[in-house]
Amino acid sequence: MTVRLLHQTDLFRPYYDPDDHWDLACVYALAASGQLDLGGVLIDFPPDDPPGLSPDVTGIAQLSYLTGLPTHMAVGSCVPYTHDRASLAALPRRDRAGAEFLLDYLRDSEGPAYISIVGSCRDVAVAAKLDPDLFRNKCAGIYLNAGTGHPEVEKQGGIEYNVEVNAAAYAAMFDIPCPIYWMPCFQTKRDYMERRVERFGTYYRFKQGDVLTKLSPVLQSYFTYSLEARTDARYLQPILAPQDDALSYLTLRAHRDMWCTAGFFHMVAQAVDKAGKIIAGSNADDAIFGFRPVDIKCDPNGTTTWTNAGAESNRFLFEVKDTDSYASAMTAAMATLLGNIH
């Protein structure tokens, strides 16, 4: 049966970090090629700092138009998650909307239903607290892009951003009764210029021009509008007339930090080899990434510890199998995937 996905993201305009616009394009590319059914996009309520951010409904609308797929979306809660179920049930309707959107998605899913979290864990945590049995019975897995994965806590380097947004919600993820594919953003959190590919972290970096120049003109226009933080209300015009909306020199020269790409391939039973070719079989011998079964504990402050586990575990940790080729291979594979939008 077709894999279904609900994609949770901190997708804002102007952007806070435009990796989310790349992730969204990857999700739509998988849907456009028939590899998954996109059940919806759930956007975080924007933070107060930096000020002036809004959920980027225009970016979703652009990709919906390009792929011919309907748009299903909701905006999450502005209220931090707590473990008090009564308080969650008493949330105003607008602050329950994201959680209810997610619960409806699971109820309506007949085949494997996945959730990808590339932003805050808040609304997923609320939904799971309100109806844990639904997650147990209907959720095939949550791809959790957050945290730091070094096996020694003292070497993790601090709390990663997605955890810091709502640490209690992140901790609650590991109590949800469904498979969890934990994708730590870093093995060790480091200063920006010191970031690097490591075994237990999803992070990689690429030069945007290496991918953008290989994409269709209309998809290039989507990225121009997003990466250059355009605010023109005529958001379809760049898509309809891409030759008038060329990528700038600075956009092509800029480098982009990425984290979430491997999870999208894995949920459709694909992997990537050292040359960047997309291959069948998420556990293929020549894959540059995989998941290992683990036991995970997380304290209320968002500090995560793990140990290896047997095959019976439904908690899995992302692992880079070839740190030398990981960044170049993921970049090439992403460019191939995005070629499905034209």
N, C-alpha and C positions, 0 to 999 in steps of 0.2 A: 504494500500500500504506500501511497505517496507520503513522504515525510512532511509534517507541518511544523511551522516555526512561528513563534511570537518573539519579536525582536525588541528588547528593552534598551534604551539608549539615552544619553545626555546630549541630544542633538539640538543645538541652539543657533540662533541668528541674532547678532553676529556670533560667530563660533567661539567657543571656549577652547576647544582643541579640535581641529578639522579631521582628525582620524575618524571621527564618528561619521562624517560624510563619505569617506572611503568605505567604511564598514557597511553603511546602508546601501551603497552601490553594489557591493559584493552580494548582499542578501537579495537585492532585486535581480541581479544577474543570475543567481541560482534559480530564482523563481521564474525568470523569463525563459530559461532553458528547460523548464519542466522538471528540475531536480528537487524542488520542494514547493509546497503550497504556503505562501506567506499569509499567515492568519492574522497579522496585525503588527503595528508598531506602537510601542508604549514609550512616551517621552517623559523624562524627569521634569518635575517642576523646577524652573530655573533657580539657581542660588542667588543670594543677595549680593555676593561678591564674586566676580565683578558685576557691577550694576548694569541694567539695560538689556539683559538677555531675554529672549523669548523662545518658546518651542519652535523649531524650524519646520513648520507645516509646509512651507513653500518647497523645500528640498524634497519632501515626500511626494508632493504633488507633481514635481518635475519628473521624478523617476516613475511615478505611476503613469504619467502620460507617455513617457518613452517606451515603457514595457507593455502598455495596454492593460495593466492590472489594476483592479479596484483598490482604493485607499481605505484601510481600516486603521484608525489610530485613536489614541486617548492620551491625556496629559495626567501625570501622576500627582501624588499628594504633596502639599507643602509642609505637612506635619511629620516630624521624625517618628520612625517606628519605635514602639516600646513593646515589651512582652505582655502587657496587660490586654487580654482579649476584649474585655468589656469596653475599654477606652477605644480600641480599634473599631468595635462594632458601633460605637457612638459617634464616629467621625461624620462630619457633614457630607452630604451626597457628593459634592465636587471633590472631596478628599478621599472618597471611596471609589471614585470612578475608575482609576487605574487598576485597582485590585479587582473590581467587579468585571472590568474588561478582560482581565486575564482569566478569571474564573469562568466566564462565559466561553472564552476560547477553548479551555480544557473541556468543558461540558459538551461543546459542539464538535469536538474532534473525534473522528472514528478510527483513524490510524495513529501512528507514532506522533506524539505531540511534544515538541521540544521548546525550550525557552533559552534565549541567549541574553545574558546580562552584560552590557558593556558600559553601564553607568552605575547609578546607585542601586542597592538591593532593596530599597524601601518598599516599593509597591508589591514586589514578589513576596517579601516577608509578610506583609499585611495579608495578602491573599492566602498564603499557606497557613497562617495562624487562624484565619476565618474558616478554612475548609481543608484541613490536612488530608482527609480521606480522598478528596478529589485528586490531589497530587499523587497520593499512593496508587490510585487506580488508573489515572489517565496520563500522567506526565512521564514521558519516556526518558527525560533527562534535562538537566539545567546546565548550560555552559556558563560558568561563573568566571568572568574576567575581572579579577580583583586580587589584591594582596601581594605578599612576597613569599617566595617558596623555598628559601634556604632551609635545609634540614636543621640547622643550628639557629635558634631564635636570636641569639646575641649577634649573629652575622646578617640578619635580615635588613638592618639599616633603617628601621622605622616603619611607620604606618603609611601605606600607599593611599593615594587620593580617593579612589572609589570606596575604600574602607572608611576613610576619615569622614566622608560625607554623612554616613550613618552606621557607626560601628556595630550597634546592636542589631541592625538589619543584616549586616554581613555575617555576624556570628550565628544568626538564626538560620542562615542558609544550610548549615551543616546538620540541622535538626529536621529538615524537610524529608519526608519519607518517599523519596524518589532518587534515582541515580543523579549524582553530582559530578560533573566534569570540571574540576578546579583548574583554572588557567591563571596562575599567578602572573601579574604584569611584569614582575622582576624576580630574579632570584635574590638579589640584594638591591635595595633602593639606593641610588647614587645621585650625585649632582648631575645636572643635565649633560654636560660635556663628557662625563665619565661613564655614561650608560653604555652597556655592551651586551651582546648575546651571551646568555649563560644557560646552563643545562635545565634549570627548573624555573624558567621565566619565558614568557611569550614575546618579549620585546625584540623588535628589529627596526631598522631604519633604511629608507631608500630615498633616492633623488627623484622628485616628482616628475621631472621631464623624461626619465627613463620609462615611465608608464604612460603619462598623459599623451605623448606623441604617438602612441600605438593605438589610441582609442578612437572611436567614431567621432566625427565633428559634433554631433549632438550631445554625446556624453562629455566631451571636452567642455562644452558650454555649461553643462550642469556643474562641473568642477570650477569653471571660471566664476560662475555666480556664487558658489559656496566658498571657495578658497580666498576669493577677493572680497568677501563679506558684502556683496551687493545688497542693497536694500530697496531697489526699484520695485514697485508693486507689480510691474508688468513682468512677472517672473517666467511666463511662457514665451515671451518674445525672444530671449536668447536661444531657446530650444528650437524655435521655428526658423530663426535666421542665424545659424551658428557661424557663418562666414563673417558676420559683423561683430563677433564677440571673441576675438582671438585671445589665446592664453598670453599673459604678460611674461616678460623676460624673468621677472622676479619669481613668479609662480613656478615657472619651469626650473629655475635654479634652486628653489627651496628644497630642503630635506624634510621628510615626514616620518615621525615616529609612529609605529604601528604595534598592535598587540593581539588582535582578535582573529586574524585571518584563518589560522589553522583550525579553529573550532568549526568554522563554516564548512570546510572540506570534510572534517571528521563526521559531522552529523549526517552527511549524505554518503557515508562509507567510502570516502576518497582520502588520498594522501598525496604527498608531493615528494619526488625524488631529488637527488642532489643537483640535477640539471634544471630543476624547476618544472619538470613535466608532471601534470596531474595524473595520478595512477589510481587504479581500483584497489580497494582493500585497505582499510584504515590501519591494519596491523602488518602491512607488507614489509618484507625484510629490508627493502631498499628505501623505505620511508625515512624522511629526515626528522619526523616528530612522531610521538605516540602518547599513550596514556598508560600509567601503571596503577594497579589497585593499591589503595592505601587506607589507613585509618587516620582520621583527621579530628583534631580538637581545636576549638577556638574560644578564647576567653572573651568576656563582655567588651573589652577594649579593642578587639579585632586582631589580637596576636594569635597566629595560627601555627600549630605544630602538627607534624605528620610522621607516621612510621609505615613501613611497607606492610602489606596485608596479602591475604590469599585471594584466590580467584572468586571467592564467594562475596567479596566486598562490593558494594555499589557506590563507592567513593573512588574517584580516579584523579590522578595528578598528571598534568601535562609535563612532557619531557622532550627536550631537544636532543636528538640522537647524533647530530652532526653540526656542531656550533660553527664550523668554518664555512659551510655552504648554506646555512639556514637563511640568512638575510637575502642573499642573491636568489636562492631558489623560491622563497616565498614571494619575492617581488615579481619574478617571472610568472609564477603560477597565478598571482593576482591579475596581472596584465592579460593572461589568457582567459581567465574567468570573466573579466569585465568586457571582453570582446563579444559577449552574448548580448550586450545592449548596443544597438546600432540603429 
